[in-house]
Amino acid sequence: MTSENEGVVCPLVHGTLLHRAGRAAILLDRDGVLIEDTGYPDDPEQIIVLPRVPEALRALQSEGFRLVVVTNQSGVARGKFTLERLDEIHDRLRSLLLAQGVELDALYYCPHHAGGSVAAFTADCDHRKPQPGMLRTAALELGLDLDASWMIGDKESDVRAGHAAGCRSGRIGAGETAAEVQAADLPEAVAAIVNRTRDTR
């Protein structure tokens, strides 16, 4: 597996990394967790933050967690949209969250896929979940303690990535899972994680 292909170094970062105090983080998938999952959104206007997500993120920040998005974006490799368009989409996501008082510490993404149609992004990349590379890079660059952190996603590949990186994991949605927490949506998952964290203090 590779994390570099045709000069494209993975994972890619949108925006600026915030080096704030605290080593525990919530690592968040994007689609189906923060925003509506519409497949391969290619228009910033398609980005709709799910209900009560900003409140849940603010609750995590008040508990001392840092907020890091780690998202597979194989739409780039599949030719669904360009990196430039994806930047516009992530600009929109950050803007919507910031308007609700939430500033992300970082947003990482992997544009690769082994079955892609765009040669520069067609690769079996070790930063594409369920591989833990993207999470480990975030931890290294932001000074995170993965043992004290959680990965939250809506697919079992997110759960597996979290466990492989040394995190506990939360799974959004129904179905069999190896996650420590399973919930209907992000706010419910956050409530469970906050309760668990308080119980161990």
C-alpha positions in Angstrom: 0.0 0.0 0.0 1.1 3.6 -0.5 0.4 7.0 0.9 2.0 8.8 -2.1 1.0 8.4 -5.8 2.1 10.6 -8.7 3.1 13.3 -6.3 -0.1 13.3 -4.3 0.8 12.9 -0.6 -1.8 11.5 1.6 -3.6 12.4 3.8 -4.5 15.8 2.5 -5.5 18.6 4.9 -8.2 21.2 4.3 -7.5 24.5 6.0 -5.2 25.2 9.0 -4.3 22.8 11.8 -5.2 24.3 15.2 -2.7 23.4 17.9 -4.9 23.8 21.0 -4.5 22.4 24.4 -5.7 18.9 25.1 -4.6 15.5 23.7 -8.0 13.7 23.7 -9.9 14.0 20.4 -13.0 12.9 18.7 -12.1 11.8 15.2 -15.2 12.2 13.0 -16.3 10.8 9.7 -18.1 13.3 7.5 -21.0 11.9 5.6 -23.8 10.4 7.6 -22.2 11.8 10.9 -21.9 15.5 10.4 -23.8 16.0 7.2 -26.5 14.3 5.2 -25.1 11.4 3.2 -26.0 12.1 -0.4 -23.5 9.8 -2.1 -20.9 12.0 -3.8 -21.9 15.6 -3.2 -20.2 17.8 -5.8 -21.9 21.1 -5.0 -21.3 23.1 -1.8 -25.0 23.9 -1.6 -25.6 20.1 -1.1 -23.9 20.2 2.2 -26.5 20.1 5.0 -25.4 19.7 8.6 -27.5 17.1 10.4 -29.9 18.1 13.2 -28.3 18.9 16.6 -24.8 18.3 15.3 -23.4 21.7 16.2 -24.8 21.4 19.7 -23.2 17.9 20.1 -19.8 19.2 18.8 -19.9 22.2 21.3 -20.7 19.7 24.1 -17.5 17.7 23.1 -15.4 20.9 23.1 -16.7 21.8 26.5 -15.5 18.4 27.8 -12.1 19.2 26.5 -12.1 17.1 23.3 -10.5 18.3 20.1 -12.5 17.9 16.9 -10.8 16.2 13.9 -12.6 15.2 10.7 -11.1 12.1 9.0 -12.9 11.3 5.8 -12.5 9.0 2.8 -13.1 11.0 -0.4 -12.8 8.5 -3.2 -15.0 10.7 -5.4 -11.8 12.4 -6.4 -10.3 9.1 -7.6 -13.6 8.1 -9.3 -13.7 11.4 -11.2 -16.8 12.6 -9.5 -15.2 15.9 -8.5 -11.8 17.6 -8.4 -9.7 18.5 -5.4 -10.6 22.2 -6.0 -14.3 21.4 -5.8 -13.8 19.3 -2.7 -12.0 22.3 -1.1 -15.1 24.4 -1.8 -17.3 21.8 -0.3 -15.1 21.7 2.9 -15.1 25.5 3.0 -18.9 25.3 3.1 -18.9 22.7 5.9 -16.5 24.7 8.0 -18.5 27.9 7.4 -21.8 26.2 8.5 -20.2 24.9 11.6 -18.4 28.1 12.5 -21.7 30.0 12.2 -22.9 27.7 15.0 -19.9 28.3 17.2 -17.8 25.2 16.2 -14.3 25.5 14.9 -12.7 22.2 13.8 -9.1 21.5 14.9 -8.4 19.8 11.6 -10.0 18.2 8.6 -8.0 15.4 6.9 -9.1 13.4 3.8 -7.9 10.6 1.6 -8.8 11.1 -2.1 -7.4 7.7 -3.2 -9.2 4.5 -4.3 -7.7 1.3 -5.7 -10.5 1.1 -8.3 -10.3 4.8 -9.3 -10.5 6.2 -12.9 -8.2 9.2 -12.3 -4.6 7.8 -12.5 -3.1 10.3 -10.1 -5.4 9.1 -7.3 -5.7 5.4 -8.2 -3.9 3.7 -5.3 -4.3 1.3 -2.5 -3.6 3.9 0.2 -2.8 3.2 3.8 -4.7 6.4 4.8 -8.0 5.2 3.4 -10.2 3.8 6.2 -10.3 1.1 7.5 -6.6 1.5 7.5 -5.5 3.7 10.4 -2.9 5.9 8.6 -5.1 9.0 8.5 -5.8 8.8 12.2 -2.2 8.2 13.1 -1.1 11.2 11.0 -3.6 13.4 12.8 -2.3 12.2 16.1 1.3 12.9 15.2 0.7 16.3 13.7 -1.7 17.5 16.4 -0.1 15.8 19.4 -3.1 13.6 20.2 -3.3 10.7 22.6 -5.2 8.0 20.6 -5.7 5.9 23.7 -7.8 8.8 25.1 -9.6 9.5 21.8 -12.7 8.1 20.0 -13.4 7.5 16.3 -17.1 8.1 15.3 -18.4 7.0 12.0 -21.4 5.4 10.3 -19.6 2.4 8.8 -17.8 -0.5 10.2 -14.7 0.6 8.3 -14.7 3.7 10.6 -14.9 1.4 13.7 -12.0 -0.8 12.4 -9.9 2.3 11.6 -10.4 3.6 15.2 -9.5 0.3 16.8 -6.4 -0.2 14.5 -5.2 3.3 15.5 -5.7 2.5 19.2 -8.9 4.5 19.8 -12.3 3.4 21.1 -15.0 3.7 18.4 -18.6 4.8 18.1 -20.9 3.6 15.3 -23.8 5.6 14.0 -26.7 3.5 12.7 -28.1 0.0 13.1 -26.4 -3.3 12.4 -23.8 -5.5 14.0 -20.8 -3.7 15.2 -17.6 -4.0 17.2 -17.9 -0.4 18.4 -17.9 0.4 22.1 -20.8 2.8 21.6 -23.7 2.5 19.1 -26.2 5.2 18.6 -28.8 6.5 16.2 -27.0 9.8 15.5 -24.1 11.9 16.6 -25.8 13.7 19.5 -26.8 10.3 21.0 -23.2 9.0 20.5 -21.8 12.1 22.1 -24.0 11.8 25.2 -22.8 8.2 25.7 -19.2 9.0 25.2 -19.3 12.0 27.6 -21.0 9.8 30.2 -18.3 7.1 29.8 -15.6 9.7 30.1 -17.0 11.3 33.2 -17.3 7.9 34.8 -13.6 7.2 34.4 -12.4 10.5 35.8 
